[in-house]
């Protein structure tokens, strides 16, 4: 399936693309089904109420990720792309008081926020660790309509039927069936072959595909994505305080940034200060994400800081940086992200943090390599280096919150991405392990990883906390 740059980089809301944005989107899709007049379960009367059940990782870390709130807001007709925090608070407060959903095009629907979002701590559903069942009832409480959704990472949502059809099909055969693109590469190997045959860079091929599918001003879409990323960095650099959730984690980006600014123009900065700049940009984004702010999936919320940090590093610190270079960075990063999602996973609940921060680092490394003039072979090498050195990384957030170790992991992911790009640029692109093989290794490693290390907060750092 063709993934646009606006699919890979979605403007949305924290703290999690799979646990917040996905469930909110699923609830909105469920309302759309009801408005279309779905075929009700035989024997049901008039539509009268709804409920939601969270399964697997959505249940185990749902409270820390505010999944229950996301479902409520989705059922209140809110979606991530146009999320308004003030309006959300007003609607959520009214719902808690009235326990009724008042929605355009639908009758009043009974919904008690305290009892109608159910956390199922049993085994996950069969197809994916992030399962969500939404049910509608008639006015007598009898089943009216049921739909099962899976939040598969990066804010992407599929129904049970859609995901099952995808699993049962030949992905390589259907990958581009939905759209006709001039460069329909489904693997890194195909991407390199098409680049060699056409004489085009990865960014140029990705731009041509975007133009073929969506038309319009591609630069305007890219610039809107970067504007949202950069604004998120700025908010994070100018905000301090304690992050919500109960861990008492203090925001650090503002204080670090103030120290870095004070050192500028002096002889007090160590040579490795560049790492601190990359880190502070990434931490600023992920502190905003942890606070439930406006972020861009890159390719997920949990890894949202890596690509923006490397983009900001390129723009503000790299010699010869240009606006076109920044656009090429994002186009190339999106191309690599699409390959990883299509051939493996970007879901921490499915493959661990290697699929989130690892994928983000691969995307950022490839993007920076492209922006600095790397060849297609060097770009593929940069992505492989970055992903290879995140293999096996677990997803074990303390208290189910996207704070510890997630914020610092983005900082180190950005540093690894820049190092990977630099290493690849020092070579000619020839290397031992192809990116496609590395992606396959990541998928196999994730499948064999113990479930307690895949976004359930039942192992690793999540259960080895200081006693207070």
C-alpha positions in Angstrom: 0.0 0.0 0.0 1.3 3.5 -0.9 2.1 5.5 2.2 2.1 9.2 1.7 4.5 11.5 3.6 1.3 12.7 5.4 0.6 9.1 6.4 4.0 8.6 7.9 4.1 12.0 9.5 0.7 12.6 10.9 0.0 15.8 12.9 -1.8 14.6 16.1 -1.8 14.5 19.8 0.3 12.8 22.6 1.1 10.8 24.4 0.9 7.8 22.1 0.1 7.2 18.4 -1.0 3.6 19.0 -2.6 4.1 22.4 -4.1 7.6 22.0 -4.4 8.6 18.4 -5.3 5.1 17.1 -8.2 4.5 19.6 -9.5 8.1 19.2 -9.5 7.5 15.4 -11.2 4.0 15.8 -14.0 5.6 17.9 -14.5 8.2 15.2 -14.7 5.5 12.6 -17.3 3.6 14.7 -19.5 6.7 14.9 -19.2 7.0 11.1 -20.4 3.4 10.8 -23.4 4.2 13.0 -24.2 7.3 11.0 -24.1 5.3 7.7 -26.8 3.0 9.1 -25.0 -0.3 9.6 -26.9 -3.6 9.5 -27.9 -4.1 13.1 -27.8 -7.4 14.9 -31.1 -9.3 14.4 -33.6 -8.6 17.1 -32.1 -5.2 18.1 -34.4 -2.2 18.5 -33.4 1.4 18.2 -29.9 2.6 18.9 -29.4 3.6 22.5 -25.9 3.3 23.9 -22.2 2.4 23.3 -19.3 0.8 25.2 -15.6 0.1 24.6 -13.3 -2.8 25.6 -9.5 -2.4 25.6 -7.5 -5.6 25.0 -3.8 -6.5 25.3 -1.3 -3.6 25.4 -4.2 -1.1 25.2 -5.4 -2.4 28.5 -2.1 -3.0 30.3 -0.7 0.5 29.6 -4.0 2.2 28.7 -4.3 4.4 31.8 -0.7 5.6 31.5 -1.3 6.4 27.8 -4.7 8.0 28.4 -6.3 5.4 26.1 -9.6 5.5 28.0 -9.7 9.3 27.6 -8.8 9.0 23.9 -11.8 6.6 23.4 -14.1 9.0 25.2 -13.0 11.9 23.1 -13.3 9.9 19.9 -16.8 9.1 20.8 -17.3 12.8 21.3 -16.5 13.3 17.6 -12.9 14.5 18.2 -10.0 13.4 15.9 -6.2 13.8 16.4 -5.6 16.1 13.4 -7.9 18.8 14.7 -7.6 18.2 18.4 -8.5 21.2 20.6 -7.3 20.7 24.2 -9.7 23.2 25.7 -12.7 21.9 23.8 -11.8 18.4 24.8 -11.7 19.3 28.5 -15.1 20.9 28.3 -16.7 18.0 26.4 -15.1 15.4 28.7 -16.3 17.2 31.8 -19.8 17.4 30.5 -19.8 13.7 29.6 -18.7 12.7 33.1 -21.6 14.7 34.5 -24.4 13.7 32.0 -23.2 10.2 30.9 -24.8 10.7 27.6 -23.3 11.4 24.1 -25.1 14.1 22.2 -23.9 13.8 18.6 -25.0 15.2 15.2 -26.9 12.6 13.2 -27.4 10.2 16.0 -29.9 9.8 18.9 -28.7 10.4 22.4 -26.4 7.5 23.4 -25.9 6.3 26.9 -22.3 6.1 27.9 -20.9 6.1 31.4 -17.1 7.0 31.2 -16.5 5.1 34.5 -18.0 1.8 33.5 -18.3 1.7 29.7 -14.6 1.7 29.0 -13.6 -1.8 30.1 -9.9 -2.9 30.6 -9.5 -6.5 29.6 -6.3 -7.8 31.2 -6.6 -11.2 29.7 -4.7 -12.5 26.6 -4.5 -10.1 23.7 -6.7 -10.6 20.6 -5.3 -12.9 17.9 -4.2 -10.4 15.2 -2.3 -7.7 17.1 -1.5 -6.7 20.8 -3.5 -3.4 20.4 -7.1 -4.5 20.2 -10.2 -2.4 20.8 -13.8 -3.7 20.6 -16.6 -1.1 20.3 -20.2 -2.1 20.8 -23.5 -0.4 20.3 -26.6 -1.4 22.1 -30.3 -0.7 21.6 -32.4 1.2 24.1 -33.2 -2.1 25.9 -29.5 -2.9 26.3 -29.4 -5.6 23.6 -26.5 -5.9 21.2 -27.0 -3.6 18.1 -23.6 -3.5 16.3 -20.0 -4.6 17.2 -16.7 -3.8 15.5 -13.2 -4.8 16.4 -10.3 -2.5 15.6 -6.6 -2.8 15.8 -4.3 0.1 16.4 -1.3 -1.1 14.5 1.2 1.7 15.3 1.8 5.3 14.1 -1.9 6.2 14.4 -2.9 3.6 11.8 -6.2 1.8 12.5 -7.6 -1.3 10.8 -10.8 -3.3 11.4 -10.5 -7.0 12.2 -11.6 -7.8 8.7 -9.1 -5.5 7.1 -6.1 -6.7 9.1 -7.1 -10.4 8.6 -7.3 -9.8 4.8 -3.9 -8.2 4.8 -2.4 -11.0 6.8 -3.9 -13.6 4.5 -2.8 -11.9 1.3 0.4 -11.6 -0.6 1.6 -8.2 0.6 4.0 -7.8 -2.3 1.2 -8.4 -4.8 -1.2 -5.9 -3.3 1.3 -3.3 -2.1 0.5 -0.8 -4.9 -2.9 -2.0 -6.0 -4.6 1.0 -4.4 -2.6 3.6 -6.3 -0.6 3.9 -9.5 2.8 5.4 -8.8 5.8 5.9 -11.1 8.2 4.3 -8.6 6.3 1.6 -6.8 9.2 0.3 -4.7 8.2 -2.1 -1.9 11.7 -3.0 -0.7 15.0 -1.1 -0.4 16.4 -3.3 -3.1 13.7 -2.2 -5.5 14.2 1.4 -4.4 17.9 1.2 -5.3 17.2 -0.5 -8.7 14.6 2.1 -9.6 16.9 4.9 -8.6 19.7 3.5 -10.8 17.4 3.0 -13.8 15.9 6.4 -13.6 18.9 8.4 -12.4 16.7 9.9 -9.6 17.4 10.2 -5.9 15.2 8.6 -3.2 13.7 12.0 -2.5 12.9 12.7 -6.2 11.2 9.3 -6.6 9.2 9.8 -3.4 8.2 13.3 -4.6 7.1 11.9 -7.9 4.9 9.3 -6.2 3.4 12.0 -3.9 2.6 14.1 -7.0 1.0 11.2 -8.8 -1.2 10.1 -6.0 -2.2 13.4 -4.3 -1.2 16.2 -6.8 -1.3 19.7 -5.6 1.7 21.4 -3.9 3.9 18.8 -2.5 6.2 21.4 -0.9 3.3 22.9 0.9 2.5 19.5 2.5 6.1 19.0 3.5 6.5 22.5 4.9 3.3 22.1 7.0 4.8 18.9 8.5 8.1 20.6 9.3 6.3 23.7 10.7 4.4 21.4 13.2 7.6 19.6 14.1 9.6 22.8 14.6 6.8 24.4 16.6 6.7 21.3 18.9 10.4 21.7 19.5 10.0 25.4 20.3 7.2 24.7 22.8 9.3 22.0 24.5 12.3 24.3 24.7 10.2 27.0 26.4 8.2 25.0 28.9 9.2 23.5 32.2 7.4 21.9 35.1 6.4 18.3 36.1 5.0 15.9 33.5 1.6 14.4 34.3 1.0 10.8 35.3 2.4 10.6 38.8 6.0 9.7 38.3 7.1 13.2 39.1 9.3 13.4 36.0 10.6 17.0 35.5 10.9 18.5 32.1 14.6 19.1 31.4 14.7 20.5 27.8 14.3 24.1 28.8 17.1 24.1 31.4 19.5 22.2 29.1 18.7 24.6 26.2 19.3 27.6 28.5 22.8 26.2 29.4 23.6 25.5 25.8 22.7 29.1 24.8 24.8 30.5 27.6 27.8 28.6 26.3 27.6 29.8 22.8 30.4 32.1 21.8 32.5 31.0 24.8 35.3 28.4 25.2 33.4 26.4 27.8 31.7 24.0 25.3 33.2 20.5 24.8 33.6 19.2 21.3 30.8 16.7 21.8 28.3 19.6 22.5 26.7 18.7 19.2 25.3 15.7 20.9 23.7 17.9 23.5 21.9 20.0 20.8 20.5 16.9 19.1 19.4 15.5 22.5 17.7 18.7 23.7 15.7 19.0 20.4 14.5 15.4 20.7 13.7 15.7 24.4 11.7 18.9 23.8 9.4 17.0 21.4 9.0 14.0 23.7 8.3 16.1 26.7 5.6 17.8 24.8 4.3 14.3 23.7 4.3 13.0 27.3 2.3 16.1 28.3 -0.4 15.3 25.7 0.6 18.1 23.4 0.5 18.5 19.6 3.1 16.3 17.9 3.9 14.7 14.6 4.1 10.9 14.4 7.6 10.2 13.2 6.7 7.4 12.6 5.1 7.1 16.1 4.5 9.4 19.0 6.8 7.4 21.2 9.6 8.1 18.7 8.4 11.5 17.6 11.5 13.4 18.6 14.2 11.7 16.5 13.4 13.0 13.0 12.5 16.5 14.1 15.7 16.7 16.2 17.8 15.6 13.2 16.0 18.0 11.0 16.6 20.9 13.4 20.2 19.8 13.7 20.6 19.9 9.9 18.9 23.3 9.6 20.7 25.1 12.4 24.1 23.3 12.7 25.1 21.7 9.4 27.2 23.7 6.9 25.3 24.4 3.7 21.8 23.6 5.0 19.0 24.6 2.7 15.2 24.5 2.6 15.3 22.1 -0.2 17.7 19.9 1.7 15.3 19.8 4.6 12.5 18.8 2.3 14.6 16.0 0.9 15.4 14.9 4.4 11.7 14.5 5.2 10.8 12.9 1.8 13.6 10.4 2.2 12.7 9.7 5.8 9.1 9.0 4.8 10.2 6.6 2.1 12.3 4.6 4.6 9.5 4.7 7.1 7.0 3.3 4.6 9.4 0.4 3.7 9.8 -0.5 7.4 6.1 -0.4 8.1 5.2 -2.4 5.0 7.7 -5.1 5.5 7.8 -5.3 9.3 6.2 -3.1 12.0 6.5 0.3 13.7 4.4 -0.8 16.7 6.1 -1.0 20.1 3.4 -3.4 21.2 4.2 -5.7 18.4 8.0 -5.6 18.1 9.3 -3.5 20.9 11.0 -0.1 20.8 13.2 -1.2 18.0 10.2 -0.7 15.8 9.6 2.8 17.1 12.9 4.6 18.0 14.8 2.1 15.8 12.7 2.9 12.8 12.8 6.6 13.5 16.6 6.5 13.7 16.8 4.7 10.3 14.5 7.3 8.8 16.4 10.2 10.2 19.8 8.8 9.2 18.6 8.2 5.7 17.1 11.7 5.5 20.2 13.5 6.8 22.4 11.5 4.4 20.2 12.6 1.6 20.2 16.3 2.7 24.0 16.2 2.9 24.3 15.0 -0.7 24.6 11.2 -0.2 24.0 8.8 -3.0 21.0 6.4 -2.9 23.4 3.6 -1.8 24.8 5.7 1.0 21.2 6.6 2.1 20.3 2.9 2.2 23.5 2.2 4.2 22.7 5.0 6.7 19.3 3.6 7.4 20.6 0.1 7.8 23.4 1.2 10.3 20.9 3.1 12.4 18.3 0.3 12.5 20.9 -2.4 13.1 22.1 -0.8 16.3 18.6 -0.6 17.8 17.8 -4.3 17.2 16.4 -6.0 20.3 15.4 -2.8 22.0 12.5 -3.4 24.3 9.4 -1.3 25.0 9.1 -1.1 28.8 7.7 2.3 29.8 7.5 2.9 33.5 3.9 3.1 34.7 2.8 2.9 31.1 3.8 6.5 30.6 5.8 7.6 27.6 8.4 9.2 29.8 11.0 6.8 31.3 13.0 5.7 29.3 11.2 7.0 26.2 12.3 10.7 26.3 16.0 9.9 26.6 15.7 7.1 24.0 14.7 9.7 21.4 17.7 11.7 22.3 20.1 8.8 21.9 18.2 7.7 18.7 18.9 11.1 17.2 22.6 10.9 18.0 22.8 7.4 16.5 21.0 8.6 13.4 23.5 11.4 12.8 26.4 9.0 13.5 25.0 6.5 11.0 24.6 9.2 8.3 28.1 10.4 8.9 29.6 6.9 8.7 27.7 6.1 5.5 28.9 9.4 3.9 32.5 8.4 4.6 32.0 5.3 2.5 30.8 4.5 -1.0 27.5 2.8 0.0 28.8 -0.7 -0.2 28.2 -2.7 3.0 27.6 -6.2 4.2 24.0 -6.2 5.6 21.3 -4.9 3.2 18.5 -2.8 4.8 15.9 -5.3 3.7 17.6 -8.1 5.7 17.9 -5.8 8.7 14.2 -5.0 8.6 13.5 -8.7 8.5 15.7 -9.3 11.5 13.9 -6.6 13.4 10.5 -8.3 12.6 11.7 -11.8 13.6 13.3 -10.4 16.8 10.1 -8.7 17.7 8.0 -11.8 17.1 10.3 -13.8 19.4 10.5 -11.1 22.1 8.7 -11.9 25.4 5.4 -10.1 25.6 6.3 -8.4 28.8 8.9 -6.4 27.0 6.5 -5.2 24.3 4.6 -2.2 25.7 2.8 -4.0 28.5 4.8 -2.4 31.3 5.2 -5.9 32.8 9.0 -6.2 32.5 12.3 -4.4 32.2 12.6 -0.8 33.4 8.8 -0.8 34.0 9.1 -3.2 37.0 12.6 -2.1 38.3 11.7 1.2 39.7 13.2 2.8 42.9 11.2 2.1 46.1 9.7 5.4 47.4 
